[in-house]
Amino acid sequence: MKRHIARPHASAEDFPRSDHLATRIAEVATDPVPVPTEVAEMIVNRIIDNAGVAAAALRRRPPTTARRQAQAHPYAPGATVFGLPAAQRFSPEWAAWANGVAVRELDFHDTFLAAEYSHPGDNIPPILAVAQHTGRSGADLIRGLATGYEIQIDLVRGICLHEHKIDHVAHLGPSAAAGIGTLLGLDAETIYQAVGQALHTTTATRQSRKGEISSWKAFAPAFAGKMAVEAVDRAMRGEGAPAPIWEGEDGVIARLLGGKDAEYAVPLPVPGEPKRAILDSYTKEHSAEYQSQAPIDLARRMRSRIGDLDKIASIVLHTSHHTHVVIGSGSGDPQKYDPHASRETLDHSVPYIFAVALQDGTWHHERSYAPERARRPDTVELWQKIRTVEDPEWTRRYHSTDPSEKAFGARAVVTLADGETIVDELAVADAHPLGERPFGREQYIAKFRTLAEGVLEPAEQDRFLDAAQRVPQLRSDELDQLTFTVSPDVPATAPSTGKGIF
């Protein structure tokens, strides 16, 4: 890896195109280096993971809305949409939109955390949609996804967005555009322009994850994927982007991030170096924001030691700055303690999540967020006793580049009414690669089957899993197998979404 320095440059300054971050990204995307076997295998795992969480979300309103919007845009050859028959094809940017919302709705797929947050599996819907539409093979898809994961994770390592209240999907538009460029075998100049356009059109504030969090949290990454598809299309037709998009005098760094004196170091593979970043990311065992994964496992572990939860006087979670200010009491959001808050808000409230995990000893993607569950009087009472504080050591470990000490957990100090304290801590979730029960192919398949139960017929589950595990060998006419058709009664139980423009 080589660190590429990105800083603002005055318009009159000599700043050659070859030094632009967008150029460096395009060079990574055009490098024909082979994909390592272990990377290809992990990509298969994430394709399975995405499909499972999408299946579980299909009856919910946001995925239904996005799916019905896509249905208004049939196209040939086109791309498939989760839940609909594979023979039905839709314009690839709308297929990417619909599938992106379904994947993101439950906040239940993969994650990578460093200077910034990310869900790199959000790259899969747009890159897969373009692969289906353009008749690419499974091997082509693997190459495109390796690039998408690599670029997003490398940007996340080097550029903090949330510090300046910019949403993390600003790293997704460029990574998806780069991945599509690799998939299609585009030249570096075209990818350069597509990356710039994608960044310019997908940069927004973090209000989508602040205060009263709405369904836009699921739509935001799907929008970034859709914009990436459109950006590549325009760039292929010869249309350019604002440049230099990151380093310009009025570019993203100078005006939206650290300002004219800021400097960011983005690590990128050197020519001939395999794209291995996906191996540093991790999926979720629980349907909640990633920084609450370890606290859920910690709560389940502490239940027996605490005993009678009614005797709890207070709980303090000592954790990282990120966890404290994003999903903890350091956010200053009263909604994080509101029993009437939306599901999207509750899955960004570690006090709520820790309370329910303590009481139930488990976590469920639907039952744990049900309105009646959130409003239970004993839950509300316990919930209000929980707060977070930043601990510098947890913050340091959060940012550590040493995988053996990098941590996303917390130390819980439970004080009982009689003054007794019970203390325990957990650095990483049980499902993390360094956790007690790391996820492998068996666990990804089990998660898929659990989430698909009641949504996909067993035979359809088997068919999809067989196709997904053969992705590297799939021919161009077989990529439509990487979707699924739901059981007949599922569409009838989807919510009404009203009439739009289309």
JOZI-V203330 format. One record per pair of residues at least 4 apart in sequence whose ideal C-beta (glycine too) atoms are under 7 Angstrom apart, sorted by the first residue. I is the first residue (numbers start at 1). J is the second residue. Records with the same first field share a line. If there is no record, write none. Layout:
BEGIN
I=J  J
END
This chain:
BEGIN
1=267  268  269  270
2=268  270
3=265  266  267
4=21  24  266  268
5=263  265
6=21  246  247  253  264  266
7=247  253  262  263
8=247  249  251  253  254  260  262
9=13  15  244  247  249
10=249
11=249
15=19  244  247
17=23
18=23
20=243  244  247
21=25  246  247  266
22=26  192  195  196  244  245  246
23=27  192
24=28  268
25=29  151  174  178  195
26=30  188  191  192  195
27=31  188
28=147  150  151  268  269
29=147  178  181  182  191
30=187  188  191
31=271
33=272  273  274
35=39  40  142  143  146  275
36=274  276
37=41
38=42  279
39=43  146  274  275  276  278  279
40=44  142  472
41=45
42=46  278  279
43=47  142  145  146  278
44=48  468  469  471
45=49  441  444
46=50  110  121  124
47=51  124  468  471  482
48=52  444  445  448  465  468
49=53  109  110  121  283  444  447
50=54  103  109  121  124
51=55  448  464  468  484
52=56  447  448  451  452
53=57  103  106  108  109  451
54=58  82  99  102  103
55=451  452  455  456  484
56=106  365  451  455
57=63  102  105  106
58=63  82  83  102  455  486  490
59=490  493  494
60=64  105
61=65  215  495  497
62=66  101  105  215  218  219
63=67  101  102  105
64=68  494  495  497
65=69  497
66=70  97  98  101  222
67=71  81  83  98
68=497
69=94  97  98  500  502
70=81  90  94  95  97  98
71=90
72=502
73=90  91  94
74=89  90
75=89  90  91
76=89
77=89  133  135
78=89  90  91  92  95  133
79=89  90  92  95  129  132  133
80=86  89  95  132  480  483
81=90  95  98  99
82=99  102  483  484
83=485  486
84=88  485
85=485
86=480  483
90=94  95
91=95
92=96  129  130  133  229
93=97  226  229  230
94=98
95=99  129
96=100  125  126  129  225  226  229
97=101  222  226
98=102
99=103  125  129
100=104  122  125  126  221  222  225
101=105  218  219  222
103=109  121  122  125
104=122  218  221  222
105=218
106=287  365
107=287  288  289  347
108=284  287  365
109=119  121  283  284
110=119  120  121  281  282  283
111=118  119  281  282  284  290
112=118  120  153  156  280  281
113=117  290  408
114=156  157
115=156  157  158  159  160
116=156  159  160  161  162  168  171
117=162  168
118=152  153  156  168  171
119=221
120=149  152  153  281
122=172  221  225
123=127  145  148  149  152  172  175  176  179
124=128  145
125=129  225
126=130  176  180  225  226  228  229
127=131  141  144  145  148  176  179  180  183
128=132  141  482
129=133  229
130=134  180  183  229
131=136  140  141  144  183  479
132=479  480
134=184
135=476
136=140  141  183  476  479
137=474  475  476
138=142  471  472  473  474  479
139=143  472
140=144  183
141=145  183  471  479
142=146  471  472
143=147  182  183
144=148  179  180  182  183
145=149  179
146=150  275  278
147=151  178  179  182  275
148=152  175  176  178  179
149=153  277  278
150=154  269  275  277
151=155  174  175  178
152=156  171  172  175
153=157  277  280  281
154=158  266  267  268  277
155=159  171  174  175  266
156=171
157=267
158=264  265  266  267
159=264  266
161=166  167  168  170
162=168  206
164=256  257
165=205  206
166=170  203  205  206  256  257
167=204  205  206  208  209  220
169=173  202  220  221  224
170=199  202  203
171=175
172=176  202  221  224  225
173=177  198  199  201  202  224  227  228
174=178  195  198  199
175=179
176=180  198  224  225  228
177=181  194  195  198  228  231  232
178=182  191  195
179=183
180=184  228  229  232
181=186  190  191  194  232
186=190  191
188=192
189=193
190=194  235  236
191=195
192=196
193=197  235  240  241
194=198  231  232  235
195=199
196=200  241  242  243  245
197=201  231  234  235  241
198=202  227  228  231
199=203  245  252
200=241  242  245
201=227  231
202=223  224  227
203=252  256
204=208
206=210
208=216  217  220
209=213  217  348
210=333
211=333  335
212=335  342  345
213=217  342  344  345  348
214=342  344
215=219  344
216=220
217=344
219=223
220=224
221=225
222=226
223=227
224=228
225=229
226=230
227=231
228=232
229=233
230=234
231=235
232=236
233=237
234=239
235=239
241=245
242=248
243=248
244=248  251
245=251  252
246=251  252  253
247=251  253
248=254
249=254
250=254  255
251=255
252=256  257
253=257  258  262  264
254=259  260
257=262
258=262
269=273  275
282=432  433
283=431  439
284=290  293
285=293  429  430  431
286=293  296  363
287=365
288=292  293  296  347  353  363
289=327  347  348
290=408
291=322  323  326  327  408
292=296  327  350  353
293=297  429
294=298  408  409  410  426  427  428  429
295=299  317  350  353  354  409  410
296=300  353  357  363
297=301  426  429  430
298=302  409  410  412  424  426
299=303  354  357  358
300=357  361
301=424
302=306  412  414  422  424
303=358  361
305=422
306=312  414  422
309=358  359  382
311=416  417
312=382  385  414  416
313=385  415  416  417
314=385  415
315=354  385  386  412  414
316=387  389  413
317=328  350  354  386  388  410  412
318=389  391  394  410  411  413
319=323  324  328  388  391  394  410
320=324  390  394  395  398
321=325  390  395
322=326  398
323=327  328  350  388  410
324=328  330  388  389  390
325=330  331
326=331
327=348  349  350
328=350  388
329=351  387  388
330=388  390
331=336
334=338
335=341  345
336=345  349  351
337=351  383  384
339=374  375  380
341=345  346
343=347  369
345=349
346=352  369  374
347=369
349=353
350=354  388
351=355  383  386  387
352=356  374  383
353=357
354=358  386
355=359  379  382  383  386
356=360  368  373  379
357=363
359=379  382
363=368
364=368
366=370
367=373
368=373
369=373  374
371=375
374=379
375=380
376=380
377=381
378=382
379=383
380=384
390=395
391=395
392=396
393=397
394=398  407  410
395=399
396=400
397=405  406  407
398=407  408
400=405  406
402=406
403=434
407=427  428
408=428
409=425  426  427  428
410=425
411=423  425
412=423  424  425
413=421  423
414=421  422
415=421
416=420
428=432  434  435
429=435
430=435  436  437
431=435  437  438  439
432=438
433=438
439=443  444
441=445
442=446
443=447
444=448
445=449  465
446=450
447=451
448=452  465
449=453  461
452=456  461
455=486  487  490
456=460  461  484  486  487
457=487
458=462
459=463
460=464  484  485
461=465
462=466
463=467
464=468  484
465=469
466=470
467=481  482
468=482
470=474
474=478  479  481
486=490  491
489=493
490=494
END
